[in-house]
Amino acid sequence: MTAERTSLTLLAGLRDPANAEAWQRFDALYRPMLVRFGLRLGLDPTDADEAAQRTSVSFCKAYQQGQYDPDKGKFRNWLFGIARHEICDLHTERAKQPISPGQRSSIADALSLLSDPDSLTKVWDREWQEYVLSVCLRRAKQNFTSRDMRIFELLTLNRLAVKQVAQDETLSPDAVFKIKHRVLKFMSQVKVEVEGAV
């Protein structure tokens, strides 16, 4: 099954509130990103997890009510809007509680960032790209040999020449190139799946 088909199947499965498997897959795929985003916006780990949970619940309700329209924007941007709203609400709630001046300053900084759409979008986009790359690399490591991943990383991350890697690995340049191509193709399929194919 292709990544795009997997993503569309996942999104279709989310329309059914009784489809626990689809919701577990959604949570496993997106919760780590949502937690990262909350941490980046000044939440402590417990609150970041709470914001991720609230975002998932809000997403669930809105998605099942048909509020997501792929013709109006990307899935990740819609998820971003929900996450931003939930993190802002959580910061506002925490600001009303008795806290130290240092914590209050941290909350004020976070609320300031949350009210600046351009800066916030940049933070989300950077976190999203880093998260998607980490998922792609993790899944590639699960599906390819350590030698193939070493070759891939030498070519892409270390930017070594194909000829040099081929010599070091005692392979033909063509074999090295094919390994790189297979890993890249796999990772691009994972990327489509993570990004929701929309």
Backbone as a printed PyTorch tensor [residue, N CA C, xyz], in Angstrom:
tensor([[[  0.8470,  -1.1720,   0.0000],
         [  0.0000,   0.0000,   0.0000],
         [  0.8970,   1.2400,   0.0000]],

        [[  0.5970,   2.2000,  -0.8560],
         [  1.4270,   3.3980,  -0.9210],
         [  1.1650,   4.2790,   0.2850]],

        [[  2.1210,   5.2080,   0.5370],
         [  1.9620,   6.1190,   1.6750],
         [  0.7380,   7.0010,   1.4820]],

        [[  0.5120,   7.4550,   0.2380],
         [ -0.6520,   8.3110,   0.0030],
         [ -1.9330,   7.5560,   0.3020]],

        [[ -1.9950,   6.3030,  -0.1310],
         [ -3.1780,   5.4770,   0.1220],
         [ -3.3400,   5.2360,   1.6220]],

        [[ -2.2250,   4.9710,   2.3130],
         [ -2.2730,   4.7820,   3.7610],
         [ -2.8360,   6.0180,   4.4390]],

        [[ -2.3640,   7.1980,   4.0280],
         [ -2.8270,   8.4450,   4.6280],
         [ -4.3030,   8.6670,   4.3900]],

        [[ -4.7420,   8.4240,   3.1580],
         [ -6.1510,   8.6060,   2.8550],
         [ -7.0030,   7.6120,   3.6290]],

        [[ -6.5050,   6.3900,   3.8030],
         [ -7.2100,   5.3890,   4.5860],
         [ -7.2940,   5.8260,   6.0500]],

        [[ -6.1920,   6.3560,   6.5630],
         [ -6.1870,   6.8450,   7.9380],
         [ -7.2030,   7.9680,   8.1010]],

        [[ -7.1760,   8.9460,   7.2000],
         [ -8.1190,  10.0670,   7.2980],
         [ -9.5610,   9.5850,   7.1890]],

        [[ -9.8200,   8.6310,   6.3040],
         [-11.1750,   8.0910,   6.1840],
         [-11.5790,   7.3700,   7.4730]],

        [[-10.6370,   6.6280,   8.0630],
         [-10.9210,   5.9100,   9.3020],
         [-11.2280,   6.8360,  10.4720]],

        [[-10.6730,   8.0360,  10.4370],
         [-10.8930,   8.9880,  11.5310],
         [-12.3190,   9.5400,  11.5530]],

        [[-13.0350,   9.3900,  10.4650],
         [-14.4320,   9.8670,  10.4350],
         [-15.3270,   9.0280,  11.3600]],

        [[-14.8740,   7.8030,  11.6430],
         [-15.6520,   6.8990,  12.4850],
         [-15.1210,   6.9580,  13.9170]],

        [[-15.9010,   7.5190,  14.8520],
         [-15.4180,   7.6250,  16.2310],
         [-15.1380,   6.2700,  16.8840]],

        [[-15.7200,   5.2130,  16.3490],
         [-15.5050,   3.8780,  16.9150],
         [-14.2490,   3.2120,  16.3610]],

        [[-13.5860,   3.8180,  15.4000],
         [-12.4040,   3.2200,  14.7910],
         [-11.1830,   3.5300,  15.6630]],

        [[-11.0390,   2.7310,  16.7090],
         [ -9.9490,   2.9540,  17.6790],
         [ -8.5790,   2.8140,  17.0290]],

        [[ -8.4550,   1.9040,  16.0660],
         [ -7.1630,   1.7060,  15.4150],
         [ -6.7220,   2.9750,  14.6750]],

        [[ -7.6330,   3.6060,  13.9600],
         [ -7.2840,   4.8350,  13.2320],
         [ -6.8800,   5.9360,  14.2060]],

        [[ -7.5890,   6.0480,  15.3080],
         [ -7.2560,   7.0970,  16.2780],
         [ -5.9320,   6.8090,  16.9750]],

        [[ -5.6460,   5.5520,  17.2340],
         [ -4.3480,   5.2040,  17.8210],
         [ -3.2120,   5.5130,  16.8570]],

        [[ -3.4190,   5.2290,  15.5710],
         [ -2.4040,   5.5530,  14.5660],
         [ -2.2090,   7.0650,  14.4650]],

        [[ -3.3060,   7.8110,  14.4750],
         [ -3.2230,   9.2750,  14.4280],
         [ -2.4300,   9.7870,  15.6240]],

        [[ -2.7720,   9.2930,  16.8070],
         [ -2.1060,   9.7390,  18.0300],
         [ -0.6220,   9.3860,  17.9990]],

        [[ -0.2950,   8.1700,  17.5920],
         [  1.1130,   7.7550,  17.5350],
         [  1.9000,   8.5860,  16.5280]],

        [[  1.2440,   8.9740,  15.4580],
         [  1.9260,   9.7240,  14.4050],
         [  2.1010,  11.2000,  14.7550]],

        [[  1.0870,  11.8240,  15.3450],
         [  1.1260,  13.2780,  15.5200],
         [  1.3670,  13.7690,  16.9480]],

        [[  1.0910,  12.9570,  17.9490],
         [  1.2960,  13.4240,  19.3270],
         [  2.7270,  13.8820,  19.5880]],

        [[  3.7540,  13.1320,  19.1560],
         [  5.1190,  13.6060,  19.4350],
         [  5.3870,  15.0050,  18.8610]],

        [[  4.8550,  15.2790,  17.6750],
         [  5.0320,  16.6070,  17.0800],
         [  4.2980,  17.6590,  17.9000]],

        [[  3.1020,  17.3510,  18.3290],
         [  2.3200,  18.3090,  19.1120],
         [  2.9900,  18.5930,  20.4590]],

        [[  3.5550,  17.5610,  21.0670],
         [  4.2750,  17.7570,  22.3310],
         [  5.5050,  18.6390,  22.0980]],

        [[  6.2540,  18.3550,  21.0410],
         [  7.4410,  19.1660,  20.6990],
         [  7.0630,  20.6350,  20.5290]],

        [[  5.9640,  20.8620,  19.8410],
         [  5.5190,  22.2350,  19.5860],
         [  5.1650,  22.9290,  20.9000]],

        [[  4.4740,  22.2250,  21.7770],
         [  4.1340,  22.8090,  23.0810],
         [  5.3770,  23.1230,  23.8960]],

        [[  6.3570,  22.2400,  23.8820],
         [  7.6130,  22.4890,  24.5970],
         [  8.3270,  23.7040,  24.0130]],

        [[  8.3130,  23.8100,  22.6960],
         [  8.9750,  24.9240,  22.0180],
         [  8.3180,  26.2590,  22.3800]],

        [[  7.0340,  26.1920,  22.7310],
         [  6.3050,  27.4140,  23.0820],
         [  6.2070,  27.6170,  24.5930]],

        [[  7.1440,  27.0410,  25.3210],
         [  7.2870,  27.3470,  26.7300],
         [  6.5050,  26.5040,  27.7060]],

        [[  5.8100,  25.4800,  27.2490],
         [  5.0980,  24.6170,  28.1790],
         [  6.0660,  23.6220,  28.8020]],

        [[  5.8040,  23.2610,  30.0520],
         [  6.6080,  22.1970,  30.6510],
         [  6.1190,  20.8680,  30.0710]],

        [[  6.8570,  19.7680,  30.2700],
         [  6.4730,  18.4920,  29.6420],
         [  5.0440,  18.0350,  29.9470]],

        [[  4.5940,  18.2380,  31.1880],
         [  3.2370,  17.8250,  31.5480],
         [  2.2040,  18.6470,  30.7880]],

        [[  2.4030,  19.9700,  30.7510],
         [  1.4670,  20.8320,  30.0400],
         [  1.5420,  20.6250,  28.5270]],

        [[  2.7360,  20.3330,  28.0080],
         [  2.8720,  20.0790,  26.5750],
         [  2.0780,  18.8260,  26.2000]],

        [[  2.1310,  17.8060,  27.0690],
         [  1.3570,  16.5990,  26.8180],
         [ -0.1410,  16.8920,  26.9220]],

        [[ -0.5110,  17.7330,  27.8880],
         [ -1.9190,  18.1280,  28.0410],
         [ -2.4000,  18.8810,  26.8000]],

        [[ -1.5770,  19.7990,  26.2930],
         [ -1.9480,  20.5570,  25.0900],
         [ -2.0790,  19.6200,  23.8890]],

        [[ -1.1950,  18.6360,  23.7910],
         [ -1.2790,  17.6630,  22.6960],
         [ -2.5830,  16.8720,  22.7930]],

        [[ -2.9450,  16.4750,  24.0150],
         [ -4.1960,  15.7320,  24.2170],
         [ -5.4040,  16.5990,  23.8380]],

        [[ -5.4000,  17.8400,  24.2900],
         [ -6.5060,  18.7460,  23.9560],
         [ -6.5970,  18.9690,  22.4450]],

        [[ -5.4400,  19.1040,  21.8120],
         [ -5.4240,  19.2990,  20.3610],
         [ -6.0300,  18.0890,  19.6590]],

        [[ -5.6670,  16.8910,  20.1050],
         [ -6.2060,  15.6720,  19.4980],
         [ -7.7130,  15.5830,  19.6760]],

        [[ -8.1940,  15.9200,  20.8650],
         [ -9.6410,  15.8640,  21.1270],
         [-10.3700,  16.8980,  20.2680]],

        [[ -9.8300,  18.1230,  20.2160],
         [-10.4550,  19.1610,  19.3900],
         [-10.4390,  18.7810,  17.9140]],

        [[ -9.3010,  18.2240,  17.4910],
         [ -9.1920,  17.7610,  16.1070],
         [-10.2570,  16.7060,  15.8310]],

        [[-10.3790,  15.7430,  16.7410],
         [-11.3370,  14.6440,  16.5870],
         [-12.7500,  15.1780,  16.3840]],

        [[-13.1600,  16.0660,  17.2460],
         [-14.5210,  16.6110,  17.1550],
         [-14.7190,  17.3710,  15.8460]],

        [[-13.7890,  18.2460,  15.5300],
         [-13.9200,  19.0670,  14.3200],
         [-13.8600,  18.2030,  13.0550]],

        [[-12.9660,  17.2300,  13.0470],
         [-12.8180,  16.3850,  11.8640],
         [-14.0710,  15.5640,  11.6190]],

        [[-14.6270,  15.0090,  12.6830],
         [-15.8190,  14.1860,  12.5350],
         [-17.0380,  15.0190,  12.1430]],

        [[-16.9920,  16.3140,  12.4380],
         [-18.0780,  17.2080,  12.0330],
         [-17.8690,  17.7480,  10.6180]],

        [[-16.7960,  17.2820,   9.9640],
         [-16.5380,  17.6850,   8.5900],
         [-15.9670,  19.0820,   8.4380]],

        [[-15.3290,  19.6050,   9.4850],
         [-14.8190,  20.9710,   9.4270],
         [-13.5170,  21.1010,   8.6370]],

        [[-12.8200,  19.9880,   8.4130],
         [-11.5960,  20.0790,   7.6260],
         [-11.9320,  19.9810,   6.1430]],

        [[-11.4820,  20.9680,   5.3800],
         [-11.7010,  20.9940,   3.9360],
         [-10.3430,  21.0990,   3.2510]],

        [[ -9.8670,  20.0080,   2.6150],
         [ -8.5460,  20.0330,   1.9830],
         [ -8.4310,  21.0940,   0.8850]],

        [[ -9.5560,  21.5240,   0.3200],
         [ -9.5170,  22.5660,  -0.7050],
         [ -9.1660,  23.9370,  -0.1260]],

        [[ -9.3120,  24.0770,   1.1910],
         [ -9.0230,  25.3720,   1.8320],
         [ -7.6340,  25.4400,   2.4370]],

        [[ -6.9010,  24.3380,   2.4430],
         [ -5.5530,  24.3720,   2.9930],
         [ -5.0410,  22.9960,   3.3550]],

        [[ -3.7680,  22.9790,   3.6730],
         [ -3.0980,  21.7300,   4.0210],
         [ -3.5260,  21.2400,   5.3930]],

        [[ -3.4860,  19.9340,   5.5420],
         [ -3.8000,  19.2870,   6.8150],
         [ -2.9340,  19.8400,   7.9460]],

        [[ -1.6260,  19.9580,   7.6830],
         [ -0.7160,  20.4020,   8.7390],
         [ -1.0420,  21.8150,   9.2020]],

        [[ -1.5330,  22.6680,   8.3070],
         [ -1.8900,  24.0290,   8.6950],
         [ -3.1540,  24.0510,   9.5510]],

        [[ -4.0610,  23.1480,   9.2300],
         [ -5.2790,  23.0590,  10.0320],
         [ -4.9430,  22.5380,  11.4340]],

        [[ -4.0860,  21.5220,  11.4840],
         [ -3.6510,  20.9810,  12.7770],
         [ -2.9050,  22.0490,  13.5740]],

        [[ -2.0900,  22.8410,  12.8840],
         [ -1.3620,  23.9490,  13.5190],
         [ -2.3350,  24.9240,  14.1890]],

        [[ -3.3990,  25.2940,  13.4920],
         [ -4.3790,  26.2310,  14.0550],
         [ -5.0120,  25.6940,  15.3330]],

        [[ -5.3280,  24.4130,  15.3240],
         [ -5.9270,  23.7970,  16.5160],
         [ -4.9050,  23.7760,  17.6530]],

        [[ -3.6650,  23.3670,  17.3470],
         [ -2.6200,  23.3030,  18.3740],
         [ -2.3530,  24.6870,  18.9560]],

        [[ -2.2550,  25.6930,  18.1050],
         [ -2.0130,  27.0640,  18.5610],
         [ -3.1040,  27.5030,  19.5370]],

        [[ -4.3420,  27.2410,  19.1760],
         [ -5.4750,  27.6250,  20.0260],
         [ -5.4050,  26.9220,  21.3810]],

        [[ -5.1300,  25.6230,  21.3770],
         [ -5.0830,  24.8700,  22.6370],
         [ -3.9040,  25.2980,  23.5090]],

        [[ -2.7520,  25.5650,  22.9030],
         [ -1.5890,  26.0160,  23.6760],
         [ -1.8390,  27.3980,  24.2590]],

        [[ -2.4440,  28.2720,  23.4780],
         [ -2.7720,  29.6150,  23.9600],
         [ -3.7430,  29.5380,  25.1440]],

        [[ -4.7670,  28.6970,  25.0150],
         [ -5.7230,  28.5190,  26.1130],
         [ -5.0350,  27.9980,  27.3690]],

        [[ -4.1440,  27.0420,  27.2080],
         [ -3.4420,  26.4660,  28.3560],
         [ -2.5420,  27.5080,  29.0190]],

        [[ -1.8270,  28.2910,  28.2210],
         [ -0.9960,  29.3760,  28.7790],
         [ -1.8620,  30.3810,  29.5320]],

        [[ -2.9990,  30.7230,  28.9720],
         [ -3.9020,  31.6890,  29.6200],
         [ -4.4090,  31.1350,  30.9470]],

        [[ -4.7570,  29.8510,  30.9640],
         [ -5.1950,  29.2230,  32.2140],
         [ -4.0810,  29.2450,  33.2560]],

        [[ -2.8620,  28.9070,  32.8220],
         [ -1.7340,  28.8760,  33.7610],
         [ -1.4010,  30.2770,  34.2840]],

        [[ -1.5950,  31.2950,  33.4630],
         [ -1.2960,  32.6740,  33.8790],
         [ -2.2300,  33.1300,  34.9940]],

        [[ -3.3980,  32.5300,  35.1020],
         [ -4.3690,  32.8970,  36.1370],
         [ -4.0890,  32.2060,  37.4710]],

        [[ -3.1980,  31.2200,  37.4520],
         [ -2.8770,  30.4790,  38.6680],
         [ -1.7440,  31.1730,  39.4180]],

        [[ -1.6550,  30.9500,  40.7300],
         [ -0.5390,  31.5260,  41.4780],
         [  0.7820,  30.8760,  41.0550]],

        [[  1.6730,  31.6840,  40.5050],
         [  2.9600,  31.1810,  40.0370],
         [  4.0510,  32.1960,  40.3490]],

        [[  5.2790,  31.7440,  40.2140],
         [  6.4160,  32.6260,  40.4990],
         [  6.5620,  33.6770,  39.3970]],

        [[  7.2420,  34.8080,  39.7090],
         [  7.4520,  35.8460,  38.6830],
         [  8.1930,  35.3140,  37.4500]],

        [[  9.1300,  34.3940,  37.6550],
         [  9.8600,  33.8200,  36.5250],
         [  8.9430,  33.0360,  35.6000]],

        [[  8.0440,  32.2540,  36.1960],
         [  7.0940,  31.4970,  35.3850],
         [  6.1370,  32.4510,  34.6630]],

        [[  5.7310,  33.5210,  35.3400],
         [  4.8240,  34.4920,  34.7300],
         [  5.4910,  35.1450,  33.5260]],

        [[  6.7900,  35.4610,  33.6530],
         [  7.5310,  36.0470,  32.5420],
         [  7.6110,  35.0780,  31.3670]],

        [[  7.8370,  33.7960,  31.6660],
         [  7.8950,  32.7750,  30.6250],
         [  6.5550,  32.6620,  29.9040]],

        [[  5.4750,  32.6950,  30.6570],
         [  4.1370,  32.6260,  30.0610],
         [  3.8780,  33.8590,  29.2030]],

        [[  4.2770,  35.0270,  29.6940],
         [  4.0950,  36.2630,  28.9250],
         [  4.8640,  36.1960,  27.6060]],

        [[  6.0960,  35.6660,  27.6540],
         [  6.8830,  35.5160,  26.4210],
         [  6.1860,  34.5780,  25.4390]],

        [[  5.6710,  33.4790,  25.9630],
         [  4.9900,  32.5050,  25.1080],
         [  3.7310,  33.1090,  24.5020]],

        [[  2.9490,  33.8370,  25.3080],
         [  1.7330,  34.4640,  24.7940],
         [  2.0610,  35.5100,  23.7420]],

        [[  3.1810,  36.2140,  23.9290],
         [  3.6180,  37.1870,  22.9330],
         [  3.9270,  36.4810,  21.6100]],

        [[  4.6390,  35.3690,  21.6760],
         [  4.9490,  34.6050,  20.4730],
         [  3.6700,  34.0670,  19.8350]],

        [[  2.7490,  33.5940,  20.6730],
         [  1.4990,  33.0510,  20.1520],
         [  0.6600,  34.1050,  19.4400]],

        [[  0.8460,  35.3660,  19.8030],
         [  0.0720,  36.4360,  19.1570],
         [  0.7670,  36.9960,  17.9140]],

        [[  1.9660,  36.5030,  17.6040],
         [  2.6970,  36.9350,  16.4140],
         [  2.6090,  35.8340,  15.3600]],

        [[  1.6450,  35.9390,  14.4390],
         [  1.4150,  34.8510,  13.4770],
         [  2.6350,  34.4740,  12.6350]],

        [[  3.4120,  35.4500,  12.2160],
         [  4.5590,  35.1400,  11.3640],
         [  5.6060,  34.3260,  12.1180]],

        [[  5.9520,  34.7740,  13.3210],
         [  6.9490,  34.0490,  14.1170],
         [  6.4530,  32.6620,  14.4890]],

        [[  5.2030,  32.5910,  14.8580],
         [  4.6240,  31.3120,  15.2650],
         [  4.5910,  30.3270,  14.0950]],

        [[  4.2450,  30.8080,  12.9250],
         [  4.2330,  29.9530,  11.7410],
         [  5.6270,  29.4310,  11.4380]],

        [[  6.6300,  30.2820,  11.6040],
         [  8.0090,  29.8480,  11.3710],
         [  8.4130,  28.7620,  12.3640]],

        [[  8.0210,  28.9360,  13.6220],
         [  8.3310,  27.9210,  14.6400],
         [  7.6510,  26.6070,  14.2720]],

        [[  6.3680,  26.6630,  13.9260],
         [  5.6220,  25.4540,  13.5550],
         [  6.2570,  24.7810,  12.3450]],

        [[  6.5440,  25.5700,  11.3050],
         [  7.1210,  24.9920,  10.0870],
         [  8.4670,  24.3180,  10.3630]],

        [[  9.3020,  24.9690,  11.1600],
         [ 10.6090,  24.3890,  11.4900],
         [ 10.4300,  23.0950,  12.2980]],

        [[  9.5680,  23.1400,  13.3010],
         [  9.3160,  21.9450,  14.1120],
         [  8.7140,  20.8310,  13.2590]],

        [[  7.7940,  21.1920,  12.3750],
         [  7.1450,  20.2040,  11.5050],
         [  8.1830,  19.5290,  10.6190]],

        [[  9.0380,  20.3190,   9.9640],
         [ 10.0480,  19.7570,   9.0750],
         [ 11.0100,  18.8530,   9.8320]],

        [[ 11.4570,  19.2910,  11.0060],
         [ 12.3600,  18.4640,  11.8070],
         [ 11.6730,  17.1740,  12.2420]],

        [[ 10.4080,  17.2790,  12.6120],
         [  9.6760,  16.1000,  13.0510],
         [  9.4910,  15.1110,  11.8960]],

        [[  9.0630,  15.6140,  10.7420],
         [  8.8490,  14.7420,   9.5900],
         [ 10.1530,  14.0460,   9.2140]],

        [[ 11.2520,  14.7780,   9.2030],
         [ 12.5470,  14.1820,   8.8830],
         [ 12.9110,  13.0970,   9.8970]],

        [[ 12.6590,  13.3620,  11.1800],
         [ 13.0000,  12.3630,  12.2020],
         [ 12.1640,  11.0970,  12.0340]],

        [[ 10.8850,  11.2440,  11.6830],
         [ 10.0390,  10.0650,  11.4470],
         [ 10.5410,   9.3010,  10.2210]],

        [[ 10.8660,  10.0330,   9.1600],
         [ 11.3660,   9.3860,   7.9360],
         [ 12.6490,   8.6090,   8.2080]],

        [[ 13.5760,   9.2280,   8.9250],
         [ 14.8390,   8.5530,   9.2340],
         [ 14.6240,   7.3390,  10.1410]],

        [[ 13.7720,   7.5000,  11.1430],
         [ 13.5140,   6.3830,  12.0660],
         [ 12.9130,   5.1900,  11.3240]],

        [[ 11.9430,   5.4490,  10.4630],
         [ 11.3220,   4.3470,   9.7230],
         [ 12.2910,   3.7420,   8.7090]],

        [[ 13.1120,   4.5870,   8.1000],
         [ 14.1050,   4.0600,   7.1550],
         [ 15.0600,   3.1260,   7.8900]],

        [[ 15.4840,   3.5170,   9.0950],
         [ 16.3960,   2.6730,   9.8720],
         [ 15.7580,   1.3440,  10.2450]],

        [[ 14.4330,   1.3220,  10.3550],
         [ 13.7260,   0.0890,  10.6650],
         [ 13.5690,  -0.8150,   9.4380]],

        [[ 13.6890,  -0.2120,   8.2390],
         [ 13.4060,  -0.9560,   7.0110],
         [ 14.6180,  -1.2380,   6.1300]],

        [[ 15.7580,  -0.6490,   6.4560],
         [ 16.9630,  -0.8540,   5.6660],
         [ 18.0820,  -1.3450,   6.5780]],

        [[ 19.0640,  -1.9810,   5.9730],
         [ 20.1940,  -2.4810,   6.7510],
         [ 21.0240,  -1.3120,   7.2710]],

        [[ 21.8250,  -1.5830,   8.2800],
         [ 22.6900,  -0.5350,   8.8190],
         [ 23.6870,  -0.0650,   7.7580]],

        [[ 24.1260,  -0.9730,   6.9000],
         [ 25.0450,  -0.5860,   5.8210],
         [ 24.3670,   0.3810,   4.8500]],

        [[ 23.1300,   0.0670,   4.4590],
         [ 22.4050,   0.9440,   3.5440],
         [ 22.1890,   2.3270,   4.1620]],

        [[ 21.8480,   2.3530,   5.4480],
         [ 21.6340,   3.6460,   6.1090],
         [ 22.9420,   4.4170,   6.2500]],

        [[ 24.0320,   3.7030,   6.5140],
         [ 25.3390,   4.3700,   6.6020],
         [ 25.6860,   5.0070,   5.2540]],

        [[ 25.4670,   4.2650,   4.1840],
         [ 25.7310,   4.7890,   2.8370],
         [ 24.8450,   5.9980,   2.5600]],

        [[ 23.5740,   5.8800,   2.8840],
         [ 22.6400,   6.9890,   2.6710],
         [ 23.0920,   8.2360,   3.4320]],

        [[ 23.4440,   8.0700,   4.6920],
         [ 23.8560,   9.2110,   5.5120],
         [ 25.1730,   9.8100,   5.0230]],

        [[ 26.0990,   8.9670,   4.5820],
         [ 27.3630,   9.4930,   4.0520],
         [ 27.1140,  10.3430,   2.8150]],

        [[ 26.1630,   9.9200,   1.9860],
         [ 25.8830,  10.6560,   0.7530],
         [ 25.0510,  11.9140,   0.9940]],

        [[ 24.0560,  11.8140,   1.8650],
         [ 23.1220,  12.9290,   2.0210],
         [ 23.4810,  13.8790,   3.1650]],

        [[ 23.8500,  13.3390,   4.3020],
         [ 24.1510,  14.1930,   5.4490],
         [ 25.6000,  14.6780,   5.4300]],

        [[ 26.5080,  13.7770,   5.1020],
         [ 27.9270,  14.1490,   5.0660],
         [ 28.3510,  14.6830,   3.7020]],

        [[ 27.4720,  14.4910,   2.7180],
         [ 27.7080,  14.9920,   1.3590],
         [ 29.0000,  14.4810,   0.7220]],

        [[ 29.3030,  13.2230,   0.9820],
         [ 30.4630,  12.6170,   0.3420],
         [ 30.1000,  12.2250,  -1.0890]],

        [[ 31.0940,  12.1470,  -1.9350],
         [ 30.8820,  11.7770,  -3.3370],
         [ 30.5640,  10.2890,  -3.4420]],

        [[ 29.7410,   9.9500,  -4.4150],
         [ 29.3560,   8.5590,  -4.6550],
         [ 30.5960,   7.6950,  -4.8420]],

        [[ 31.5380,   8.1860,  -5.6100],
         [ 32.7570,   7.4210,  -5.8950],
         [ 33.5210,   7.0870,  -4.6130]],

        [[ 33.6240,   8.0590,  -3.7120],
         [ 34.3540,   7.8360,  -2.4590],
         [ 33.6230,   6.8130,  -1.5840]],

        [[ 32.3030,   6.9600,  -1.4590],
         [ 31.5210,   6.0250,  -0.6440],
         [ 31.6000,   4.6210,  -1.2460]],

        [[ 31.5090,   4.5250,  -2.5530],
         [ 31.5940,   3.2200,  -3.2190],
         [ 32.9330,   2.5490,  -2.9250]],

        [[ 33.9890,   3.3330,  -2.9770],
         [ 35.3220,   2.7790,  -2.7010],
         [ 35.4190,   2.3230,  -1.2430]],

        [[ 34.9530,   3.1580,  -0.3150],
         [ 35.0140,   2.8220,   1.1090],
         [ 34.1790,   1.5900,   1.4470]],

        [[ 33.0610,   1.4200,   0.7470],
         [ 32.1400,   0.3040,   1.0290],
         [ 32.3870,  -0.9010,   0.1300]],

        [[ 33.3890,  -0.8110,  -0.7100],
         [ 33.7180,  -1.8480,  -1.7060],
         [ 32.4930,  -2.2650,  -2.5250]],

        [[ 31.8310,  -1.2570,  -3.0680],
         [ 30.6830,  -1.4480,  -3.9510],
         [ 30.9110,  -0.6460,  -5.2150]],

        [[ 30.1250,  -0.9320,  -6.2270],
         [ 30.2000,  -0.1240,  -7.4420],
         [ 29.4720,   1.2020,  -7.1920]],

        [[ 29.8650,   2.2610,  -7.8900],
         [ 29.1380,   3.5310,  -7.7550],
         [ 27.6550,   3.3670,  -8.0740]],

        [[ 27.3290,   2.5040,  -9.0460],
         [ 25.9370,   2.2710,  -9.4030],
         [ 25.1670,   1.6500,  -8.2320]],

        [[ 25.7780,   0.7010,  -7.5290],
         [ 25.1220,   0.0650,  -6.3750],
         [ 24.8840,   1.0830,  -5.2620]],

        [[ 25.8580,   1.9660,  -5.0360],
         [ 25.7260,   3.0070,  -4.0060],
         [ 24.5910,   3.9670,  -4.3730]],

        [[ 24.5580,   4.3610,  -5.6320],
         [ 23.5050,   5.2650,  -6.0920],
         [ 22.1270,   4.6240,  -5.9290]],

        [[ 22.0100,   3.3290,  -6.2480],
         [ 20.7230,   2.6320,  -6.1300],
         [ 20.2670,   2.5520,  -4.6750]],

        [[ 21.2110,   2.3420,  -3.7610],
         [ 20.8580,   2.3150,  -2.3350],
         [ 20.2990,   3.6700,  -1.9240]],

        [[ 21.0010,   4.7210,  -2.2940],
         [ 20.5280,   6.0760,  -1.9680],
         [ 19.1390,   6.3090,  -2.5360]],

        [[ 18.9320,   5.9130,  -3.7760],
         [ 17.6400,   6.1190,  -4.4280],
         [ 16.5200,   5.3600,  -3.7080]],

        [[ 16.7740,   4.0890,  -3.3230],
         [ 15.7510,   3.2940,  -2.6290],
         [ 15.3830,   3.9240,  -1.2900]],

        [[ 16.3820,   4.3800,  -0.5300],
         [ 16.1070,   4.9900,   0.7760],
         [ 15.3390,   6.2940,   0.5850]],

        [[ 15.7490,   7.1130,  -0.3760],
         [ 15.0410,   8.3720,  -0.6300],
         [ 13.5960,   8.1280,  -1.0530]],

        [[ 13.3800,   7.1360,  -1.8990],
         [ 12.0200,   6.8220,  -2.3390],
         [ 11.1600,   6.3900,  -1.1510]],

        [[ 11.7090,   5.5380,  -0.3050],
         [ 10.9910,   5.0940,   0.8830],
         [ 10.6570,   6.2870,   1.7830]],

        [[ 11.6460,   7.1410,   2.0230],
         [ 11.4360,   8.2890,   2.9020],
         [ 10.4130,   9.2680,   2.3250]],

        [[ 10.3820,   9.4080,   1.0180],
         [  9.3950,  10.3130,   0.4270],
         [  7.9870,   9.7500,   0.6070]],

        [[  7.8390,   8.4230,   0.5920],
         [  6.5300,   7.8120,   0.8550],
         [  6.1140,   8.0310,   2.3090]],

        [[  7.0730,   7.8960,   3.2220],
         [  6.7730,   8.1460,   4.6420],
         [  6.3830,   9.6120,   4.8320]],

        [[  7.0840,  10.4990,   4.1760],
         [  6.7860,  11.9420,   4.2750],
         [  5.3490,  12.2290,   3.8600]],

        [[  4.9090,  11.6090,   2.7660],
         [  3.5280,  11.8000,   2.3060],
         [  2.5610,  11.2980,   3.3640]],

        [[  2.8650,  10.1490,   3.9630],
         [  1.9900,   9.5930,   5.0010],
         [  1.9100,  10.5300,   6.2040]],

        [[  3.0510,  11.0100,   6.6690],
         [  3.0820,  11.8640,   7.8590],
         [  2.3620,  13.1830,   7.5930]],

        [[  2.5250,  13.7060,   6.4020],
         [  1.9060,  14.9980,   6.0960],
         [  0.4330,  14.8820,   5.7440]],

        [[ -0.1010,  13.6910,   5.8240],
         [ -1.5360,  13.5240,   5.6450],
         [ -1.9900,  13.4550,   4.1960]],

        [[ -1.0620,  13.4360,   3.2620],
         [ -1.3840,  13.3270,   1.8320],
         [ -2.3440,  14.4000,   1.3770]],

        [[ -2.3880,  15.5030,   2.1100],
         [ -3.2800,  16.6040,   1.7200],
         [ -2.5570,  17.9250,   1.8710]]])
